[in-house]
Amino acid sequence: MTIVTTAELKAHSNLSDDESDALLTQKIAAAEDWCAGYIGAALADLDPLPAGIREAILRIAADLYENREATVIGAGGSTLPFGVSDLLAPHRTWTF
C-alpha cells in the first residue's frame, strides 16, 4: 500500500492524466521505501504522516520519474532532490 497517491504525484509534478500510473506507482513505492529506510521507521506507523515526509516522498518520486537513468550527460548531479534530507531530518531515528 502506498501512502502517496499517483494523483498527488501528478499534481505535484504537473503531469497529465496520460502519464503511466503503473510507472508512477513504482516511483512512489521506491521513494517511500527510501524515506522509511532513511528515517528508520515504517511510514505506515506514522499517523498522521508528517507533511515534511510526504513532501520528501513527492520530491524523490518526481526526481526518479524525471531522471530514469543513473547518469545524465551534461548536467550537474546530486544524490537527492533539493531539501529532502532537511525535510526528513526531524523524523529520523538515531541509534548507536
N, C-alpha and C positions, 0 to 999 in steps of 0.2 A: 504494500500500500504506500503510495507516495503522499507526501504532506503538501507539496506544492502541485497545483494542477497545470495541465497543459494550457488552459485558458489564461491562467495567471502569467505563465511564461510568454505566451503570445502577446499579451497586453504589455508586459514589461519590455519585450524586445521589439514591439511594434511590428509583429509578424501578421500575415494574413491567415485566414482560416484554411487556405490551401496548403499550408505547411504540414508536413507529416506528423501526426500525433504520436505515432509509434516511435519515431526518431526523437521527438521532444521528450517523450516519457522516459526513454533511455538516458537522455542527458540529465533530466531531473533526478532519476534514480542514482546516477553516478555522483551528482552534486550532493545529494542527501547523504550518501554513503561517506563521501569525503568529509563533509561537515561533522557528521557523527563521530568519525574517527578523530578529527581534529580536536573536538571538544571533549571527547572521551565519555560520551553519554548517548544513549539511544534517543533519537529525536521524538519517537512516539511517547516517551516518558515525560516529555516537557509539555505540560498542558496548563495554560496555553503556550504555544510556541512563541518565543520572544521575536519581536519584529526584526531585530538585527540578524537572527539566524535565518529567518525567511528571506530577507534581502540578500544575504550571502549565498543562499541556495540559488536564488534567481540570477545573481551575477555570475556564479560559476556555471550554471546550466546554459545561460546565454553565451558565455565565452566558449564552452565546449561545442555548442551548436555552430557558432560563427567560425571557430578555428578548429576544424576537424582533423588537421594534420599536426604532428608533433613539431614540425619545423615550418616556419613561414619565411621565405626568402625575401630579403629587402625590408624587413620590418623589425622594429625593436621588440624584444620579447620580455615577458615577465612570467613568474611562476604562478601567480594568482591575479585575478582581476583586481583592480584598484580598490582598496579598502576592505577586502574580505577578511583578512586576519584581524583588522581593527574591529570589525563587526562581531567576530566570533570570540575575541579575547575575553570579554567579561563573562562568558559562559563556559570557558574551558576549565576542566577538572585537572588539577595538578596532583600528581602522585610522585613520590620519591622512594 
